[in-house]
């Protein structure tokens, strides 16, 4: 049975500013890569955290059937949010412990719904530390941002 991994990353030029997200999906069997798929996109005015969330959402929404997947992110915000903080936010009506509205609540809700369709393991890795798959996800995120940067042809 192949193992499925999604390496996700977000990028922003200015925060807020033009942003992009990238996903490298890899199916491995016995350590060997069986299949790869790349996804990317962007927005003209966004934040780094929103792009990190969009990468994870896009990875899960790209799946056409329930699967077991490991999502590898360099965003502690996404990993901690989805594995720890989200439970309290849902209990509190999408408010923080301080009773403030959760930032990016609509994306957290979308991520929560998307992950509910699958068996997801979340893994954090240090960004820009030489992890080849994370570096590729970063390149995809920068490519997704490129059309929205000032001076981009289009």
Secondary structure, DSSP 8 states (H G I E B T S, - for coil): --EEEEEEEEEEEETTEEEEEEEEEEEEETTEEEEEEEEEEEEEEE-HHHHHHHHHHHHHHT-SS--EEEEEES-HHHHHIIIIIHHHHHHTTSB-TTS-B-TTHHHHHHHHHHHTTSEEEEEE--TTSS-HHHHHHHHHHHHHHHTTSTT---
